Amino acid sequence: MPNAHWIGIIAIFVITQLHAQDRDQSPPILCQGNYQSEAAAVEQLTRMAATYSNLPEWKERAAAVRKQILVGAKLDPLPKRTPLNPIVRNKRDFVGYSVESVAFEPLPGFLAYGNLYRPLGKPGPHPAVLCPHGHARGPSGGRLRADQQYRCATLARMGAVVLSYDMIGFGESLYHGWDHQHKQALTLQTWTSIRAIDFLQSMPDVDGERIGVTGCSGGGTQTFLLTAVDDRVTVSVPVVMVSAHFFGGCDCESGMPIHKTRVLETNNAEIAALAAPRPQLLVSVGGDWTKNTPVVEYPYVRNVYSLFGEQAQVGNVHYPGREHGYQFLKRQAMYPFMVKHLKLDQKGVFNEETELYDETQTVIETPKQMYVFDESHPYPATALKPNSSVDF
């Protein structure tokens, strides 16, 4: 096992090579979908674990992995933080929470669309939660799905300011002509999530030191990628996505060389481990690629937390008989974790008799009700033409 001195030298070499590789014109190495077998994933985790044995060595490796993500996603250096030019409109009040339709510009002319859920009747400042979504399609897919609305409204009723926002080519982004197969999807979505934190932290009623993020499937990928590259995230719950053998089936998750280069290999389990020592809950099921999480991915992540002496900060809730998605039981696993670590107020939401969080006060809205732009609020003339290349 190399000592800390040599680990440091190796890490510097790796980062230097990553800079050189960013200028290299050779084809990228992409790890997509079921890139490797389950047995190969276990072997890879063993190889990766052998590169560190203490906290300083892990921190060196973590820095190299984080650098590889940013270089591979073409976010190194990070773009200039340009004005967000937020639009917040059409407030609707419900029982214990409100909803507003919002848009902001992660980059000039490139719009992000979403809904902002706020608590009613609870004193601030409030923690904030980002809720990216997965790849459920259709006119009511993405952020418009009922399960997404249940999640956001219930968190808001417990005192969080919640931002639910579209992936490129979903929801309102799709309505305005953007294609999810955009060649910059991974870059744009990661940068949009970073700027979404900026947007939330700009609000006077938000406590910028308490920022959570949770999503499932492709939203789970966004959850652990954002947490890996932005230390402002203080608690994360990636759902049905942390797998060592499956790397995400869409270009927005794995279509750029963030997992493997000539000098460094990693996988989504190790990327999730970059959250350490911040609180993190892995939610997994028996019916998809997270079926091995309790015995493969979770032990690897927990070992990283043990280097910080913070094993209690990471957990895994596994449902062996359930399928992919962010259905009722998985939301019930996430709520208490967010309550604990974001200091939410579950009074009036948590039922002590059933030991469940009540979602029945959620009003399920239609896409038209949730959209930002309509006949009275026209689409901005300054917006980029759909599917154009975005200048970073």
C-alpha positions as CSV (number, residue, x, y, z in Angstrom):
1,M,0.0,0.0,0.0
2,P,1.6,3.4,-1.0
3,N,2.1,5.9,1.8
4,A,0.5,9.3,2.0
5,H,3.5,11.0,0.4
6,W,3.3,8.9,-2.7
7,I,-0.5,9.1,-2.8
8,G,-0.1,12.9,-3.0
9,I,2.4,12.7,-5.8
10,I,0.1,10.2,-7.7
11,A,-2.9,12.5,-7.2
12,I,-1.0,15.5,-8.6
13,F,0.0,13.4,-11.6
14,V,-3.5,12.2,-12.2
15,I,-4.9,15.8,-12.1
16,T,-2.1,17.0,-14.4
17,Q,-3.0,14.2,-16.8
18,L,-6.7,15.1,-16.7
19,H,-5.8,18.6,-17.8
20,A,-3.8,17.2,-20.6
21,Q,-6.5,14.8,-21.6
22,D,-9.0,17.6,-21.8
23,R,-6.9,18.9,-24.6
24,D,-6.5,15.5,-26.2
25,Q,-8.5,14.7,-29.4
26,S,-8.6,11.0,-28.9
27,P,-12.0,9.4,-28.5
28,P,-13.4,9.6,-24.9
29,I,-13.9,6.4,-22.8
30,L,-17.6,6.2,-22.0
31,C,-19.1,3.9,-19.4
32,Q,-22.8,3.7,-20.3
33,G,-25.7,1.5,-19.2
34,N,-24.6,-2.0,-18.0
35,Y,-21.0,-1.2,-18.8
36,Q,-19.7,-4.1,-16.7
37,S,-20.9,-7.2,-15.0
38,E,-21.9,-7.3,-11.3
39,A,-18.8,-9.4,-10.6
40,A,-16.6,-6.9,-12.5
41,A,-18.1,-4.1,-10.4
42,V,-17.1,-5.8,-7.2
43,E,-13.5,-6.3,-8.5
44,Q,-13.4,-2.6,-9.5
45,L,-14.5,-1.5,-6.1
46,T,-11.8,-3.7,-4.6
47,R,-9.2,-2.1,-6.9
48,M,-10.4,1.4,-6.0
49,A,-10.5,0.7,-2.2
50,A,-6.8,-0.5,-2.4
51,T,-5.7,3.1,-3.5
52,Y,-6.4,4.5,0.0
53,S,-6.3,3.3,3.6
54,N,-6.7,6.5,5.6
55,L,-8.5,9.9,5.4
56,P,-5.6,11.9,3.7
57,E,-5.3,9.3,1.0
58,W,-9.1,9.2,0.4
59,K,-9.1,13.0,0.2
60,E,-6.4,12.9,-2.5
61,R,-8.4,10.3,-4.5
62,A,-11.7,12.2,-4.0
63,A,-10.1,15.4,-5.4
64,A,-8.9,13.5,-8.4
65,V,-12.4,11.9,-9.0
66,R,-14.1,15.2,-8.6
67,K,-11.7,16.8,-11.0
68,Q,-12.4,14.0,-13.5
69,I,-16.1,14.6,-13.3
70,L,-15.7,18.4,-13.9
71,V,-13.2,17.9,-16.7
72,G,-15.2,15.2,-18.4
73,A,-18.4,17.3,-18.1
74,K,-16.6,20.3,-19.6
75,L,-17.2,22.3,-16.5
76,D,-13.5,22.9,-15.6
77,P,-13.1,25.7,-14.9
78,L,-16.6,26.4,-13.8
79,P,-18.4,28.9,-16.1
80,K,-18.8,32.5,-15.0
81,R,-21.9,33.0,-12.8
82,T,-24.0,35.3,-15.0
83,P,-27.2,37.0,-13.8
84,L,-30.0,34.5,-13.2
85,N,-32.8,36.9,-14.2
86,P,-35.4,34.9,-12.3
87,I,-39.1,35.0,-13.0
88,V,-41.4,34.0,-10.1
89,R,-45.1,34.2,-10.8
90,N,-48.6,32.8,-10.4
91,K,-48.6,32.0,-6.6
92,R,-51.2,29.4,-5.6
93,D,-51.9,28.8,-1.9
94,F,-52.9,25.4,-0.5
95,V,-53.1,23.8,2.9
96,G,-49.7,24.5,4.5
97,Y,-47.8,25.3,1.4
98,S,-47.8,27.5,-1.8
99,V,-46.6,26.9,-5.3
100,E,-45.2,29.3,-7.8
101,S,-44.0,28.9,-11.3
102,V,-40.4,29.9,-11.9
103,A,-37.7,30.3,-14.5
104,F,-34.1,31.4,-14.3
105,E,-31.1,31.5,-16.6
106,P,-28.2,29.2,-15.7
107,L,-26.5,30.7,-18.7
108,P,-27.5,33.8,-20.8
109,G,-30.6,32.9,-22.8
110,F,-30.7,29.3,-21.6
111,L,-33.8,28.9,-19.4
112,A,-34.5,26.5,-16.6
113,Y,-38.1,25.9,-15.7
114,G,-39.6,24.8,-12.4
115,N,-42.0,25.2,-9.5
116,L,-41.2,26.6,-6.2
117,Y,-42.9,25.1,-3.2
118,R,-42.9,27.2,0.0
119,P,-44.2,26.5,3.5
120,L,-47.1,28.6,4.8
121,G,-47.4,29.4,8.5
122,K,-43.9,28.4,9.5
123,P,-41.3,30.9,10.5
124,G,-38.1,31.2,8.4
125,P,-35.4,31.2,7.4
126,H,-36.2,27.8,5.8
127,P,-33.9,25.0,4.6
128,A,-34.1,24.4,0.9
129,V,-34.4,21.1,-1.1
130,L,-33.7,20.6,-4.8
131,C,-35.9,18.0,-6.5
132,P,-34.5,16.9,-9.9
133,H,-36.6,14.3,-11.7
134,G,-36.0,11.1,-13.7
135,H,-36.8,10.0,-17.2
136,A,-40.6,9.4,-17.0
137,R,-41.8,10.9,-20.3
138,G,-45.1,12.1,-21.7
139,P,-47.0,15.3,-21.3
140,S,-47.2,14.8,-17.6
141,G,-43.7,13.4,-17.1
142,G,-40.7,14.9,-15.3
143,R,-41.5,17.5,-12.7
144,L,-45.1,17.4,-13.7
145,R,-45.6,13.9,-12.3
146,A,-47.9,13.3,-9.3
147,D,-45.2,11.6,-7.3
148,Q,-42.9,14.6,-7.8
149,Q,-45.7,16.9,-6.6
150,Y,-46.4,14.8,-3.6
151,R,-42.7,14.9,-2.6
152,C,-42.3,18.6,-3.0
153,A,-45.5,19.6,-1.3
154,T,-45.0,17.4,1.7
155,L,-41.4,18.7,2.2
156,A,-42.8,22.3,2.0
157,R,-45.5,21.5,4.5
158,M,-42.7,20.6,6.9
159,G,-40.9,23.8,6.4
160,A,-38.6,23.5,3.3
161,V,-38.5,25.7,0.3
162,V,-38.5,23.2,-2.5
163,L,-37.4,23.7,-6.1
164,S,-38.7,21.1,-8.6
165,Y,-37.0,21.7,-12.0
166,D,-37.0,20.3,-15.6
167,M,-34.3,18.3,-17.2
168,I,-33.5,19.6,-20.7
169,G,-36.2,18.3,-23.1
170,F,-38.8,17.5,-20.4
171,G,-41.8,19.3,-19.2
172,E,-41.8,22.9,-20.1
173,S,-38.4,22.6,-21.7
174,L,-39.9,20.0,-24.1
175,Y,-42.9,22.2,-24.6
176,H,-40.6,25.0,-25.8
177,G,-38.8,22.7,-28.3
178,W,-35.7,21.4,-26.5
179,D,-34.6,17.8,-27.1
180,H,-33.3,15.7,-24.3
181,Q,-30.7,14.2,-26.6
182,H,-29.0,17.5,-26.8
183,K,-25.2,16.9,-27.0
184,Q,-24.6,19.1,-24.0
185,A,-27.3,17.5,-21.8
186,L,-24.9,16.3,-19.0
187,T,-23.1,19.6,-18.9
188,L,-26.3,21.8,-19.0
189,Q,-28.1,19.7,-16.3
190,T,-25.1,19.7,-13.9
191,W,-24.6,23.4,-14.3
192,T,-28.3,24.1,-14.0
193,S,-28.3,22.2,-10.6
194,I,-25.3,24.3,-9.4
195,R,-27.1,27.5,-10.4
196,A,-30.3,26.2,-8.8
197,I,-28.5,26.4,-5.5
198,D,-27.5,29.9,-6.3
199,F,-31.1,30.7,-7.1
200,L,-32.3,29.3,-3.8
201,Q,-29.6,30.9,-1.8
202,S,-30.5,34.3,-3.3
203,M,-33.9,34.1,-1.5
204,P,-34.2,36.0,1.8
205,D,-36.3,33.3,3.4
206,V,-33.8,30.5,2.7
207,D,-31.1,29.3,5.1
208,G,-28.3,28.8,2.6
209,E,-26.4,26.6,5.1
210,R,-29.2,23.9,4.9
211,I,-29.4,22.6,1.4
212,G,-30.8,19.2,0.5
213,V,-31.2,17.4,-2.8
214,T,-33.1,14.2,-3.7
215,G,-34.2,12.6,-6.9
216,C,-34.7,9.1,-8.4
217,S,-33.4,7.4,-11.5
218,G,-31.9,10.1,-13.7
219,G,-32.7,12.5,-10.9
220,G,-30.8,10.3,-8.6
221,T,-27.8,10.7,-10.9
222,Q,-28.2,14.4,-10.8
223,T,-28.4,14.1,-7.0
224,F,-25.1,12.4,-6.5
225,L,-23.3,14.4,-9.2
226,L,-24.3,17.7,-7.8
227,T,-23.4,16.6,-4.3
228,A,-20.0,15.4,-5.5
229,V,-19.0,18.7,-7.1
230,D,-20.8,21.2,-4.9
231,D,-20.1,21.1,-1.2
232,R,-23.0,23.5,-0.5
233,V,-25.2,20.4,-0.5
234,T,-25.5,19.5,3.1
235,V,-27.8,16.4,2.8
236,S,-28.6,14.1,-0.1
237,V,-30.9,11.2,-0.9
238,P,-30.2,9.5,-4.2
239,V,-33.0,7.0,-5.0
240,V,-32.7,3.8,-7.0
241,M,-29.6,4.9,-8.9
242,V,-26.4,4.2,-6.9
243,S,-25.0,1.2,-8.7
244,A,-21.4,0.0,-9.3
245,H,-22.2,-1.9,-12.5
246,F,-24.8,0.4,-14.1
247,F,-23.7,3.8,-15.1
248,G,-26.9,5.4,-16.3
249,G,-28.6,4.6,-19.5
250,C,-28.9,8.2,-20.9
251,D,-26.3,10.5,-22.4
252,C,-27.3,13.1,-19.7
253,E,-25.9,10.6,-17.1
254,S,-23.0,8.9,-18.8
255,G,-22.5,10.4,-22.3
256,M,-19.3,12.2,-21.4
257,P,-16.1,10.8,-19.9
258,I,-16.7,11.3,-16.2
259,H,-16.2,7.7,-15.1
260,K,-13.1,6.5,-16.9
261,T,-10.0,7.9,-18.5
262,R,-6.6,6.6,-19.3
263,V,-5.4,7.6,-15.7
264,L,-8.4,7.0,-13.4
265,E,-11.5,4.7,-13.1
266,T,-14.5,5.3,-10.9
267,N,-18.2,4.4,-10.8
268,N,-21.4,5.8,-9.4
269,A,-20.9,4.2,-6.0
270,E,-17.6,6.0,-5.5
271,I,-19.1,9.2,-6.8
272,A,-21.8,8.9,-4.2
273,A,-19.1,8.4,-1.6
274,L,-17.8,11.9,-2.4
275,A,-20.7,13.2,-0.3
276,A,-18.8,12.0,2.9
277,P,-19.0,13.1,5.6
278,R,-22.3,14.9,4.8
279,P,-25.5,13.0,5.6
280,Q,-26.6,10.7,2.8
281,L,-29.3,8.1,2.4
282,L,-29.2,5.5,-0.4
283,V,-32.6,4.1,-1.3
284,S,-32.5,0.9,-3.3
285,V,-34.8,-1.8,-4.5
286,G,-34.7,-5.4,-5.6
287,G,-36.3,-4.7,-9.0
288,D,-33.5,-2.7,-10.7
289,W,-29.7,-2.2,-10.9
290,T,-29.7,-1.2,-7.2
291,K,-30.5,-4.8,-6.1
292,N,-27.0,-5.3,-4.7
293,T,-26.8,-2.0,-2.8
294,P,-26.9,-3.4,0.7
295,V,-24.0,-5.8,0.1
296,V,-22.0,-4.1,-2.6
297,E,-22.4,-0.3,-3.0
298,Y,-23.4,0.7,0.5
299,P,-20.5,-1.1,2.3
300,Y,-18.1,0.7,0.0
301,V,-19.7,4.1,0.7
302,R,-19.9,3.4,4.4
303,N,-16.2,2.5,4.5
304,V,-15.4,6.0,3.2
305,Y,-17.6,7.6,5.9
306,S,-15.7,5.5,8.4
307,L,-12.5,7.2,7.5
308,F,-14.1,10.4,8.8
309,G,-15.5,8.6,11.8
310,E,-19.0,9.4,10.5
311,Q,-20.5,6.1,9.7
312,A,-23.8,7.2,11.4
313,Q,-24.2,9.9,8.7
314,V,-24.8,7.4,5.9
315,G,-27.6,4.9,5.6
316,N,-29.4,2.5,3.2
317,V,-33.1,1.7,3.0
318,H,-33.7,-1.3,0.8
319,Y,-37.0,-2.7,-0.6
320,P,-36.2,-6.1,-2.1
321,G,-39.7,-6.6,-3.5
322,R,-40.1,-3.2,-5.1
323,E,-39.5,-1.8,-8.6
324,H,-37.7,1.3,-10.0
325,G,-39.2,4.7,-9.2
326,Y,-39.9,7.2,-6.4
327,Q,-43.2,5.7,-5.1
328,F,-44.9,6.2,-1.8
329,L,-42.7,3.9,0.4
330,K,-39.5,5.4,-1.0
331,R,-40.7,8.9,-0.2
332,Q,-41.6,7.6,3.3
333,A,-38.0,6.6,3.7
334,M,-36.7,10.0,2.6
335,Y,-38.9,12.2,4.7
336,P,-37.5,11.3,8.2
337,F,-33.9,11.6,6.9
338,M,-34.6,15.2,5.6
339,V,-36.6,16.0,8.8
340,K,-33.6,15.0,10.9
341,H,-30.8,16.6,9.0
342,L,-32.5,19.7,7.7
343,K,-34.3,20.3,11.1
344,L,-37.8,20.2,9.5
345,D,-41.0,20.4,11.5
346,Q,-43.1,17.3,11.0
347,K,-45.9,18.3,13.3
348,G,-49.2,18.0,11.5
349,V,-47.6,15.9,8.7
350,F,-46.3,12.8,10.5
351,N,-49.0,10.5,11.8
352,E,-47.7,8.8,15.0
353,E,-50.4,6.1,14.9
354,T,-49.6,4.9,11.3
355,E,-45.9,6.1,11.5
356,L,-46.4,7.6,8.0
357,Y,-46.1,11.1,6.6
358,D,-49.4,12.4,5.3
359,E,-49.4,13.4,1.7
360,T,-53.2,13.8,1.3
361,Q,-53.1,17.6,1.5
362,T,-51.2,17.7,-1.8
363,V,-53.2,19.3,-4.6
364,I,-52.1,17.6,-7.9
365,E,-51.9,20.3,-10.6
366,T,-52.1,20.1,-14.3
367,P,-49.2,20.9,-16.6
368,K,-50.9,24.1,-17.7
369,Q,-51.3,25.2,-14.1
370,M,-47.6,24.6,-13.4
371,Y,-46.1,26.2,-16.5
372,V,-44.3,29.5,-16.2
373,F,-45.2,31.0,-19.6
374,D,-48.7,31.4,-21.1
375,E,-50.7,33.8,-23.3
376,S,-50.5,36.5,-20.6
377,H,-46.8,35.9,-19.9
378,P,-45.1,35.3,-23.3
379,Y,-41.9,33.4,-23.8
380,P,-38.9,35.7,-23.6
381,A,-37.6,37.0,-26.9
382,T,-34.1,36.8,-25.5
383,A,-34.3,33.0,-25.0
384,L,-32.0,30.8,-27.1
385,K,-33.4,29.0,-30.1
386,P,-34.3,25.5,-29.1
387,N,-31.5,22.9,-29.4
388,S,-28.9,25.5,-30.2
389,S,-25.4,24.9,-28.9
390,V,-25.0,26.7,-25.6
391,D,-21.9,28.9,-25.1
392,F,-20.1,28.2,-21.9
